[in-house]
Amino acid sequence: MNDAPIQIRAAVAADESAVAGLAGELAQSFPFSRARFEVSYRSLLDTEDACLLVATDGRDYLGYLLGFRHLTFFANGLVGWVEEILVSRGQRGLGTGRALMTSFEQWAAGHGCAMVALSTRRAAPFYRPVTPSGQSMSVEMTNFGPLGWMTDAAGYRYEARHPITGQPWPPIPAVLLTLWADVTEGGPGPDACLVNLYRADARMGLHQDRDERDFSHPVVSVSLGDTAIFRIGGTERRAPTRSFRLASGDVCVLGGDARLAFHGIDRVLAGSSALAPGGERINLTLRRAL
């Protein structure tokens, strides 16, 4: 394996054949056409609103990312949209995907985008939300269930549809519904499952989960991927706190006196798990919103 550092740069005409080879690996819903690829590739290089990045180590092509910027109503302007991202099989889990996403996020910010979202197939895409004060959160989010938690200029709330695609959230997986039943004391099941994606630099400040109607129902979260440093305090913001690690597979239940405890994520220990591609943490939080 080449130990040279990963280089991310804008694609040029000379990269066409290498990117075609990678794009052929991504094609699933449609058969790959080299002739149509060539037309699209050359057009994209001349499109101001497109961003085509390649990852190399100076010798081999490790991956590519194709993204765009476009106008939206919900974000009051431009949004960065990742349409395709692929990392070669031998390079997965080594940080190439993260490096491509970081470079695209920098491109999007430099082109006036309020947020970056990732297009996915057969799932609700992750997106980077904005707080009511206009600050972009460091985590990316999506949801499962009849309702999904979201935040934007209008405030914190639950909605039935994805803010970008306008589609209903996918159903909560059966394994999570079973977990809820196993760790709670009966009663109605969850109607929302917030999914937070923490990359290496993501954080979550101390907060309370209080956008739900009935606080007698617990909040159940599942950690997957990289270990996180979890901080929890009391029901007052100034109360003393303590920290401990949440590793992949850990389940945390906030119920009873702890239901409204302030809690957050201080940092993620990047690379502590190989579960998520590229090294990252996914947190699934089951709630009863209504």
Secondary structure, DSSP 8 states (H G I E B T S, - for coil): ---S--EEEE--GGGHHHHHHHHHHH--SS---HHHHHHHHHHHHT-TTEEEEEEE-SSSEEEEEEEEEEEETTTTEEEEEEEEEEE-GGGTTTTHHHHHHHHHHHHHHHTT-S-EEE--SSS---B--B-TTS-B-SSEEEEESSBEEEEETTEEEEESB-TTT--B-----HHHHHHHHHHS-SSS--SEEEEEEE-TT--EEEE----SS-TTS-EEEEEEES-EEEEE--SSTTS--EEEEE-TT-EEEE-GGGTT--EEEEEE-TTS-SSSTTS-EEEEEEE---
